[in-house]
């Protein structure tokens, strides 16, 4: 038995075959064999293989009719005599000469079923570049199988042959995508993956779309996604499955419009029993081709028995009673805003929507305006009800919504034209339960100077991330669950997610009813995604219902509701510090404006039950006012002491500005002095440069004269006649040397 059998499937690879085989010949691990399986090549690949076979005993050549690389590798595994199996494609090569030696060392030391090294990409000029989708191993070690990443690049690994045999792991009978399926099955059955610090494999990348030139190959590619999902069905592989979902959708992009009908047919056939991934693919097809009506019509042609539009597959055409997005608007006395706000929704670049307007007993002209819009646009639906508040209007709209996704909109605000399109694309690509965007706070009076950036700044939390392909959950953004923007209108929700709970409604008869809704949705969402752009304009009115002192009494009710939510979701300990900051911030915000001794008394009770030990979130101004509440004997005393704190804060700010100003002045002075010195130095260098330039010109002229003279000498008759006298000297010199 040899240590490693390297299996090489070969099909018409004559041009790169020598380099590939030579990289095996260069390996320092000598107890190996190279098993070459000629897969019915029509060029001279077989002749090249046989010539190597005659020279090297450890190179073995087998042949089969053309059946694809998967079957060729399976044939090679059957013929292999090695303790471990490695793979090498005929157009690739091993990089480090000791690559196999290091892999085998890690395998033998750990009795490993699988050992992984490093892989790089190689171009037609044999130039190497990093394969950034994988971690780079710089030392011997091990990882869990779920830490491997997407099951690509099986080439950079070796596998114990007995492990493959015992688990009956072979390459599937697919024309495309056999490799990830093979590796996915391995990862599902190994306990650990051992690593070696070796640059093992140079992978010559070829655009897969060009090779998927038949329906069978396209379908097999789609099938390999399904098989990988099935093998990695354990929850520990959730991250890999999600990342592989991006690859599945990316394949739709890669194949383009010419293959779109074939592709959708393949997805519907293969994923007929996997409604989640089928729906993801169909939604992506719809979004990608929604502006090509002829193609969309062809997608919906119901001619195949496996299609079930009532339970599984979705029609891609717009259906009036089944929109993609339901936009829900609670309306109360909004007549002066509706002529601007409603068109901002109806004129969205993504128009597969319904607009449910709930007239909450408006005594003004709001209903008439809504009816005018409804008479002109069938997507507008009006519900009339007695006044019950914003929360009750939203709840009524939720029960009437028929869209796959829910978007809340306030009647006095404005949404940017491409907002729903960007949110929809993000949520279907990421498969998230909700997607968040940034917004701007503007004045409802039209004051152009009032324009406040309201951002979540997730970009600073997650480095170098493409948010079109990235999800997170509440534990990744704990601060934003309880201490950020609570409004529902900067989020698009998956309706299926909201419907999976029986309490996703807004609390009634209370101010700040969007706070519990936000917190519940953030805590419960398995996947949250993010669009960094500002897509919404919130028109701020300091006199609105949520900004009046009379709502201060509801703060304590909201705190109790939030505390109960945390208990129900088993998150109390995880969000202890965030909840304390939430409690202190909201109580302090209304302390002065309520001007109520009862409010102060209740605040003292709540604060005295908090344990701020080791809570670094509550510091500075918040901590000072927390202590002030506990010490104050009256609201007036609190207000007076708070005023003093504000003065101290201003003084501190002024001192900081003065200090900063002094440092800036010193820096400016230092820069000025350095600039003067550099200017003087620059003048000297300029003078020197002029002299050198002048000298250089003279030398160039002298060189030209010398070259001209040299040419004249070499072409002169005297030089040619005296050549015979110069040669003996040269011969004599060589002899002496």
C-alpha positions in Angstrom: 0.0 0.0 0.0 1.3 3.4 -1.0 0.8 6.5 1.2 -1.2 8.6 -1.2 -3.0 7.8 -4.5 -3.4 10.9 -6.7 -6.3 10.4 -9.1 -6.3 12.4 -12.3 -9.3 12.3 -14.7 -8.1 13.3 -18.2 -10.2 14.5 -21.1 -8.6 16.4 -24.0 -6.0 18.1 -21.7 -2.9 17.7 -23.9 -1.9 21.3 -23.7 -1.5 21.4 -19.9 -1.0 17.8 -19.0 2.8 17.9 -18.8 2.9 20.7 -16.2 0.3 18.8 -14.2 2.2 15.5 -14.2 5.5 17.2 -13.5 4.1 18.8 -10.4 3.5 15.2 -9.1 7.0 14.1 -10.1 8.4 17.0 -8.1 6.7 15.9 -4.8 9.1 15.1 -2.0 6.8 12.4 -0.7 8.0 9.5 -2.8 5.7 6.7 -1.7 2.8 7.8 -3.9 1.1 6.7 -7.1 -0.6 8.7 -9.9 -3.7 7.0 -11.2 -4.7 8.6 -14.5 -8.1 7.8 -16.0 -8.4 8.8 -19.7 -12.1 9.7 -20.1 -12.3 9.0 -23.9 -10.0 11.8 -25.0 -10.0 12.6 -28.7 -6.7 14.5 -28.7 -3.3 13.0 -27.9 -3.8 13.0 -24.1 -3.6 9.2 -24.0 -0.3 9.1 -25.9 1.2 11.6 -23.4 -0.1 9.6 -20.5 1.3 6.3 -21.9 4.7 7.9 -22.5 4.9 8.9 -18.8 3.7 5.4 -17.8 6.6 3.8 -19.6 9.1 6.0 -17.8 7.7 5.9 -14.3 6.4 2.8 -12.6 4.2 4.7 -10.1 2.2 6.3 -12.9 -0.8 4.1 -13.9 -3.1 4.7 -16.8 -6.7 3.5 -17.2 -9.2 4.3 -20.0 -12.9 4.4 -20.2 -15.4 5.8 -22.7 -16.3 9.4 -22.1 -18.6 9.5 -19.1 -17.5 12.6 -17.2 -15.0 13.4 -14.6 -17.1 12.1 -11.7 -17.2 8.6 -13.1 -13.6 8.8 -14.0 -12.7 9.7 -10.4 -14.8 6.8 -9.1 -13.0 4.5 -11.4 -9.7 5.9 -10.1 -10.8 5.3 -6.5 -11.5 1.7 -7.2 -8.1 1.2 -8.8 -6.2 3.2 -6.1 -3.9 1.4 -3.7 -3.1 4.3 -1.4 -3.9 4.8 2.2 -5.1 8.2 1.3 -6.7 9.6 -1.8 -5.9 13.0 -3.4 -7.2 14.5 -6.6 -5.6 16.5 -9.4 -7.3 17.7 -12.6 -5.2 17.5 -15.7 -5.2 21.3 -16.3 -4.2 22.1 -12.7 -1.0 21.5 -10.7 0.4 21.1 -7.2 2.2 24.2 -6.0 4.6 23.3 -3.1 7.0 20.4 -3.8 6.3 19.2 -0.2 2.5 19.7 -0.4 1.7 16.0 -0.3 4.3 15.3 2.4 2.8 17.9 4.7 -0.8 16.6 4.1 0.3 13.1 4.8 2.2 14.1 7.9 -1.0 15.7 9.3 -3.0 12.7 8.3 -0.8 10.1 9.9 -0.2 12.0 13.1 -3.9 12.4 13.7 -5.3 9.2 12.0 -7.4 11.8 10.1 -10.2 11.0 7.7 -9.7 14.4 5.9 -6.8 16.8 5.7 -7.0 20.2 4.1 -4.3 22.5 2.7 -4.4 25.8 0.8 -5.5 26.5 -2.8 -4.7 29.3 -5.2 -6.1 30.4 -8.5 -3.9 30.2 -11.6 -4.4 32.0 -15.0 -3.3 31.1 -18.5 0.2 32.5 -17.7 0.5 30.3 -14.7 0.3 33.4 -12.4 -1.0 32.6 -9.0 -3.5 34.6 -6.9 -5.3 34.0 -3.6 -8.6 32.1 -3.5 -10.1 34.5 -1.0 -13.2 32.3 -0.3 -11.2 30.1 2.0 -9.1 30.6 5.2 -5.4 30.3 4.7 -3.8 27.7 6.9 -0.4 28.8 8.3 0.1 26.0 10.8 -0.9 22.4 11.5 -4.2 22.2 13.3 -7.8 21.3 12.9 -11.2 22.8 12.3 -14.8 21.5 12.6 -16.4 20.4 9.4 -18.9 23.3 9.6 -16.0 25.7 9.7 -14.7 24.6 6.3 -17.0 26.9 4.3 -18.8 26.2 1.1 -17.9 22.6 -0.1 -15.8 23.8 -3.0 -12.2 23.0 -3.9 -12.1 19.4 -2.8 -8.8 19.2 -4.6 -6.9 20.9 -1.8 -7.7 17.9 0.5 -6.8 14.3 0.9 -9.2 11.7 2.2 -8.6 8.3 3.9 -9.6 5.6 1.4 -11.1 3.4 4.1 -13.3 6.2 5.3 -14.7 6.8 1.8 -15.2 3.1 1.3 -16.9 2.5 4.7 -19.3 5.4 4.1 -19.8 4.5 0.4 -18.9 8.1 -0.6 -18.5 8.4 -4.4 -19.0 11.1 -7.0 -22.6 11.4 -8.1 -23.7 10.7 -11.7 -23.9 14.3 -12.7 -22.3 16.0 -15.7 -21.7 19.2 -13.6 -21.3 19.9 -9.9 -20.1 16.4 -8.8 -17.3 17.8 -6.6 -19.3 19.9 -4.1 -21.7 17.0 -3.6 -18.8 14.6 -2.9 -17.2 17.1 -0.4 -20.6 17.9 1.2 -21.1 14.2 2.0 -17.6 14.0 3.4 -18.1 17.0 5.6 -21.4 15.6 6.9 -19.6 12.5 8.1 -16.2 13.6 9.4 -15.7 14.7 13.0 -12.8 17.1 12.3 -10.9 18.4 9.4 -7.1 18.6 10.0 -5.1 21.3 8.4 -1.6 21.6 6.9 0.4 24.8 6.2 1.0 24.0 2.5 0.1 25.7 -0.7 -1.3 22.5 -2.2 -3.3 23.3 -5.3 -3.3 25.7 -8.3 -6.8 25.8 -9.7 -7.3 26.8 -13.3 -10.7 28.5 -13.3 -13.0 28.2 -16.3 -16.3 30.1 -16.5 -18.9 27.4 -15.6 -21.6 29.1 -17.7 -19.8 28.3 -21.0 -19.7 24.6 -20.0 -23.4 24.4 -19.2 -24.4 24.4 -22.8 -27.1 21.7 -22.7 -30.2 21.3 -20.6 -28.8 18.2 -19.0 -25.8 20.1 -17.8 -27.9 23.0 -16.5 -30.2 20.6 -14.7 -27.3 18.7 -13.2 -25.9 21.9 -11.9 -29.2 22.8 -10.3 -29.4 19.2 -8.9 -26.0 19.5 -7.3 -27.3 22.5 -5.3 -30.2 20.3 -4.1 -27.9 17.4 -3.1 -25.5 19.7 -1.2 -28.5 21.2 0.8 -29.7 17.7 1.5 -26.3 16.4 2.8 -25.7 19.5 4.9 -29.2 19.4 6.5 -27.8 19.4 10.1 -28.3 22.8 11.8 -24.6 23.1 12.4 -24.2 23.7 8.7 -26.8 26.5 8.5 -24.1 29.1 7.7 -22.7 27.0 4.9 -26.2 26.3 3.5 -27.0 30.0 3.6 -23.8 30.9 1.8 -24.4 28.1 -0.8 -27.9 29.7 -1.4 -26.1 32.8 -2.7 -24.2 30.5 -5.1 -27.4 29.0 -6.2 -28.9 32.4 -7.0 -25.6 33.5 -8.5 -25.9 30.7 -11.0 -29.1 32.3 -12.3 -27.1 35.5 -12.9 -24.3 33.6 -14.5 -26.4 31.8 -17.1 -28.2 34.9 -18.3 -31.4 35.4 -20.3 -30.8 33.0 -23.1 -30.9 30.1 -20.7 -33.6 31.5 -18.4 -36.5 29.3 -19.4 -34.4 26.1 -19.2 -33.0 27.2 -15.8 -36.4 27.9 -14.2 -37.7 24.6 -15.5 -34.8 22.8 -13.9 -35.3 24.6 -10.6 -38.9 23.7 -10.6 -38.2 20.0 -11.4 -35.3 19.6 -8.9 -36.7 21.6 -6.0 -40.3 20.4 -6.3 -40.1 18.9 -2.8 -38.1 21.9 -1.3 -40.6 24.8 -1.3 -38.2 27.2 0.5 -35.4 27.0 -2.0 -37.8 26.8 -4.9 -39.5 30.0 -3.8 -36.1 31.7 -3.4 -35.2 30.8 -7.0 -38.6 31.8 -8.4 -38.5 35.1 -6.6 -35.0 35.7 -7.9 -36.1 34.9 -11.5 -39.1 37.2 -11.1 -37.0 40.1 -9.9 -34.3 39.6 -12.5 -36.7 39.4 -15.5 -39.8 41.3 -14.2 -39.4 43.9 -17.0 -39.4 41.2 -19.8 -43.1 40.4 -20.0 -42.8 37.8 -22.8 -40.3 35.8 -20.7 -42.4 36.1 -17.6 -45.4 34.9 -19.5 -43.5 31.8 -20.7 -42.4 31.1 -17.1 -46.1 30.8 -16.0 -47.1 28.4 -18.8 -48.6 25.6 -16.7 -47.8 22.5 -18.8 -45.8 20.3 -16.4 -47.2 17.9 -14.0 -44.7 18.7 -11.2 -45.9 22.4 -11.1 -48.3 23.2 -8.3 -49.2 26.9 -8.3 -51.5 26.4 -5.4 -49.0 24.7 -3.1 -45.3 25.3 -4.0 -44.5 27.0 -7.2 -45.4 30.6 -7.6 -46.7 32.4 -10.7 -44.2 35.0 -11.9 -46.8 37.3 -13.5 -48.3 40.0 -11.4 -51.6 38.8 -9.9 -53.9 41.6 -8.7 -55.0 39.7 -5.5 -51.5 38.4 -4.8 -49.0 41.3 -4.8 -45.3 40.8 -3.8 -45.5 43.7 -1.3 -48.3 45.1 0.8 -47.8 48.7 1.8 -49.8 49.6 4.9 -50.7 53.2 5.7 -52.7 54.3 8.8 -54.4 57.6 7.9 -55.7 60.2 10.3 -56.2 63.9 9.4 -53.4 63.7 6.8 -55.1 65.7 4.0 -52.2 68.2 3.6 -49.6 65.4 3.1 -51.4 62.8 1.0 -50.9 64.4 -2.4 -47.2 64.1 -1.9 -46.8 60.9 0.2 -49.2 58.6 -1.7 -47.6 59.2 -5.2 -44.2 58.4 -3.6 -45.5 54.9 -3.0 -47.5 54.4 -6.2 -44.6 55.6 -8.4 -42.0 53.1 -7.0 -39.8 51.5 -9.6 -41.0 48.2 -8.0 -44.7 48.3 -8.8 -46.0 44.8 -7.9 -47.6 46.2 -4.7 -50.9 46.9 -3.1 -51.5 50.0 -1.0 -53.8 49.4 1.9 -55.0 52.7 3.3 -56.8 52.5 6.7 -58.8 55.7 7.3 -58.8 55.9 11.1 -62.0 58.0 11.4 -60.4 61.1 9.9 -62.8 64.1 10.2 -60.8 66.1 7.6 -60.8 65.5 3.8 -58.4 62.5 4.0 -61.0 59.9 2.9 -62.0 61.9 -0.2 -58.3 62.2 -1.3 -57.8 58.5 -0.8 -60.9 57.7 -2.8 -59.6 59.8 -5.7 -56.3 57.8 -5.7 -58.3 54.5 -5.6 -60.4 55.6 -8.6 -57.3 56.0 -10.7 -55.2 53.1 -9.4 -56.6 49.7 -8.7 -53.7 48.9 -6.4 -55.1 51.3 -3.8 -57.5 49.7 -1.3 -59.3 51.7 1.4 -60.5 50.5 4.8 -62.7 52.8 6.9 -62.9 52.3 10.7 -63.7 54.3 13.8 -60.7 56.1 15.3 -58.6 53.8 17.4 -55.1 55.1 16.9 -52.2 54.3 14.7 -51.6 50.8 16.2 -55.2 49.7 15.6 -55.1 50.9 12.0 -51.9 49.1 11.3 -53.3 45.9 12.9 -56.4 46.1 10.7 -54.2 46.5 7.6 -52.0 43.5 8.6 -55.1 41.3 8.7 -56.1 42.4 5.2 -52.6 42.3 3.6 -52.2 39.7 0.8 -48.6 40.4 -0.1 -45.6 38.2 0.5 -43.9 41.1 2.3 -45.2 43.8 4.5 -44.1 47.5 4.4 -45.4 50.1 6.8 -45.6 53.7 5.6 -46.8 56.9 7.5 -49.0 59.3 5.5 -47.0 62.4 6.2 -43.6 61.0 5.1 -41.9 60.3 1.8 -40.2 57.2 0.3 -37.5 57.4 -2.3 -38.5 56.0 -5.8 -36.3 52.9 -5.7 -36.7 52.1 -2.1 -39.0 49.1 -2.4 -37.0 47.6 -5.2 -33.8 47.8 -3.2 -35.4 46.4 -0.1 -37.1 43.6 -2.1 -34.0 42.6 -3.9 -32.0 42.5 -0.6 -34.6 40.4 1.3 -35.1 37.8 -1.4 -31.4 37.5 -2.1 -30.5 37.1 1.6 -33.6 35.1 2.5 -34.0 37.3 5.6 -37.0 37.7 7.8 -36.7 41.5 7.7 -34.4 44.0 6.1 -33.5 47.4 7.6 -32.6 50.6 5.8 -31.4 54.0 6.9 -33.5 57.2 6.8 -33.4 60.9 7.1 -35.3 63.1 9.5 -36.6 66.2 7.8 -38.8 69.1 8.9 -42.5 68.9 8.1 -42.5 72.6 7.6 -40.1 72.4 4.6 -37.1 73.8 6.5 -34.2 72.7 4.2 -31.7 73.3 7.0 -33.3 70.5 9.1 -32.0 67.3 7.6 -30.7 64.7 10.0 -28.9 61.6 9.0 -30.4 58.6 10.9 -28.2 55.6 10.3 -27.6 52.3 12.0 -23.9 52.2 11.0 -23.8 48.5 10.6 -20.9 49.1 8.2 -18.7 49.9 11.3 -19.8 46.7 13.0 -19.1 44.3 10.1 -15.8 44.9 8.2 -15.6 44.6 4.4 -19.1 43.2 4.0 -21.3 43.2 0.9 -24.7 43.7 2.5 -26.5 42.4 -0.6 -25.1 39.0 0.5 -24.9 39.2 4.3 -27.2 38.4 7.2 -27.0 38.7 11.0 -29.2 38.4 14.0 -30.0 40.2 17.2 -27.0 39.0 19.1 -24.7 40.6 16.5 -26.4 44.0 16.9 -27.6 44.0 20.5 -27.5 47.7 21.0 -29.9 48.3 18.1 -32.5 45.9 19.5 -33.3 48.1 22.5 -31.5 51.4 21.9 -31.9 52.6 18.3 -34.7 53.5 15.9 -37.9 51.7 16.6 -40.1 52.8 13.7 -41.5 50.0 11.4 -41.2 52.1 8.2 -37.5 51.6 7.7 -38.0 47.8 7.4 -39.5 45.4 5.0 -40.9 42.3 6.7 -41.5 38.8 5.3 -45.2 38.2 6.0 -44.6 34.5 6.6 -42.3 35.5 9.4 -44.9 37.7 11.0 -47.6 35.1 10.5 -45.6 32.5 12.3 -46.4 34.2 15.6 -49.9 35.1 16.9 -48.8 38.3 18.7 -47.1 40.3 15.9 -49.5 43.2 16.3 -49.2 46.7 17.7 -50.2 47.4 21.3 -53.3 49.4 21.6 -54.1 52.5 23.7 -50.5 53.3 24.4 -48.0 55.7 22.9 -44.8 54.3 21.4 -46.6 51.2 20.2 -43.9 50.6 17.6 -41.3 49.9 20.3 -42.6 46.4 21.3 -43.2 45.5 17.7 -39.6 46.4 16.7 -38.1 44.6 19.7 -40.1 41.4 19.1 -39.2 41.3 15.4 -35.5 41.9 16.1 -35.3 39.2 18.8 -37.2 36.6 16.7 -35.7 37.1 13.3 -33.3 34.3 12.4 -31.9 36.4 9.6 -31.7 40.2 9.4 -30.3 42.0 6.4 -29.4 45.6 5.7 -29.5 48.2 3.0 -27.0 51.0 3.8 -28.8 53.7 1.7 -31.2 56.3 3.1 -34.5 55.3 1.5 -37.1 57.1 3.7 -37.7 60.6 4.7 -39.4 61.0 8.1 -41.1 64.3 8.5 -40.5 65.3 12.1 -43.2 67.2 14.0 -42.3 68.3 17.5 -46.0 68.6 18.3 -47.0 65.1 17.1 -48.6 62.6 19.5 -45.4 60.8 20.3 -43.5 64.0 21.2 -45.8 65.5 23.8 -45.2 65.4 27.6 -48.6 63.8 28.2 -47.2 60.5 26.9 -44.6 60.4 29.6 -46.9 58.2 31.7 -46.8 55.5 29.0 -43.0 55.1 29.4 -43.4 52.9 32.4 -45.9 50.7 30.7 -43.6 50.4 27.7 -40.7 49.4 30.0 -42.9 46.7 31.6 -44.0 45.4 28.2 -40.4 45.2 27.0 -39.2 43.5 30.1 -42.0 40.9 29.6 -40.9 40.4 26.0 -37.4 39.7 27.1 -38.6 37.2 29.6 -40.9 35.5 27.1 -38.1 35.2 24.5 -35.6 34.0 27.2 -33.3 37.0 26.5 -33.3 38.8 29.9 -29.7 37.9 30.8 -28.4 38.4 27.3 -29.8 41.9 27.1 -29.5 43.0 30.8 -27.2 45.9 30.0 -29.1 47.0 27.0 -32.4 46.9 28.9 -31.0 49.1 31.7 -29.8 51.6 29.2 -33.2 51.5 27.5 -34.9 52.1 30.8 -32.8 55.0 32.0 -32.7 56.7 28.6 -36.5 56.7 28.2 -37.4 57.7 31.7 -34.9 60.6 31.7 -36.2 61.8 28.4 -39.6 62.8 29.9 -38.5 63.7 33.4 -38.6 67.5 33.0 -41.4 67.8 30.4 -43.9 65.8 32.5 -43.2 68.0 35.5 -44.8 65.3 37.7 -43.8 64.3 41.3 -45.6 61.0 40.7 -43.4 60.4 37.6 -40.2 61.1 39.7 -41.4 58.8 42.5 -42.0 56.0 40.0 -38.6 56.7 38.3 -36.9 56.3 41.7 -38.6 53.0 42.2 -37.5 51.7 38.9 -34.0 53.0 39.1 -33.5 51.6 42.6 -34.2 48.1 41.3 -31.5 48.4 38.6 -28.0 46.9 39.1 -25.6 48.9 37.0 -22.5 47.1 38.2 -20.2 46.3 35.2 -22.7 48.0 32.8 -20.4 50.1 30.6 -23.3 51.1 28.4 -24.6 53.4 31.1 -21.9 56.0 31.6 -21.2 59.8 31.4 -24.3 61.9 31.0 -26.7 59.0 31.4 -25.1 57.8 34.6 -25.0 61.4 36.1 -28.8 61.8 35.5 -29.5 58.3 36.8 -27.8 59.3 40.1 -29.6 62.7 40.0 -33.0 61.0 39.9 -32.1 58.9 42.9 -30.9 62.0 44.9 -33.5 64.6 43.9 -36.3 65.4 46.4 -38.5 67.0 43.8 -38.9 67.6 40.1 -37.8 71.2 40.5 -34.7 70.1 42.3 -34.0 67.6 39.5 -34.6 70.3 36.9 -32.2 72.7 38.7 -29.5 70.1 39.1 -30.0 68.9 35.6 -29.6 72.5 34.4 -26.3 72.6 36.3 -25.2 69.4 34.7 -26.1 70.8 31.3 -23.9 73.8 32.1 -21.1 71.5 33.2 -21.5 69.5 30.0 -21.3 72.7 28.0 -18.3 73.9 29.9 -16.6 70.5 29.3 -17.5 70.7 25.7 -16.1 74.2 25.4 -12.9 73.1 27.2 -12.6 70.2 24.8 -13.1 72.5 21.9 -10.5 75.0 23.3 -8.0 72.2 23.8 -8.7 70.9 20.3 -8.4 74.4 18.9 -5.0 74.8 20.7 -3.8 71.5 19.4 -5.0 72.4 15.9 -3.3 75.8 16.1 0.0 74.1 17.2 -0.3 71.6 14.4 -1.0 74.4 11.9 2.0 76.3 13.1 4.2 73.2 13.0 2.9 72.5 9.4 3.6 76.1 8.4 7.2 75.9 9.7 7.7 72.5 8.1 6.2 73.9 4.9 8.7 76.8 4.9 11.6 74.4 5.3 10.3 72.1 2.6 9.8 75.1 0.3 13.5 76.2 0.9 14.6 72.6 0.3 12.5 72.4 -2.8 14.1 75.6 -4.2 17.6 74.2 -3.6 16.6 70.9 -5.3 15.0 72.8 -8.2 18.3 74.6 -8.8 20.3 71.4 -8.5 17.8 69.7 -10.9 18.3 72.5 -13.4 22.1 72.1 -13.3 21.8 68.3 -13.6 19.3 68.7 -16.5 21.7 71.0 -18.3 24.6 68.6 -17.6 22.5 65.7 -18.8 21.8 67.5 -22.1 25.5 68.1 -22.6 26.4 64.5 -21.9 23.7 63.3 -24.4 25.2 65.5 -27.0 28.7 64.2 -26.2 27.4 60.7 -26.4 25.9 61.2 -29.8 29.2 62.7 -31.0 31.1 59.7 -29.6 28.6 57.2 -31.1 28.9 58.9 -34.5 32.7 58.9 -34.3 32.7 55.2 -33.3 30.5 54.3 -36.2 32.8 56.2 -38.6 35.8 54.4 -37.2 34.2 51.0 -37.4 33.1 51.6 -41.0 36.5 53.1 -42.0 38.8 51.2 -44.5 41.7 51.5 -42.1 39.8 49.8 -39.3 38.8 46.9 -41.6 42.4 46.5 -42.9 43.9 46.4 -39.4 41.4 43.9 -38.1 43.8 41.0 -38.7 46.4 42.5 -36.4 43.9 42.8 -33.5 42.8 39.1 -33.5 46.2 37.6 -32.5 46.2 39.8 -29.4 42.8 38.5 -28.5 43.9 34.9 -29.0 47.1 35.5 -27.0 45.1 37.1 -24.2 42.7 34.1 -24.0 45.7 31.7 -24.0 47.4 33.6 -21.1 44.1 33.5 -19.2 
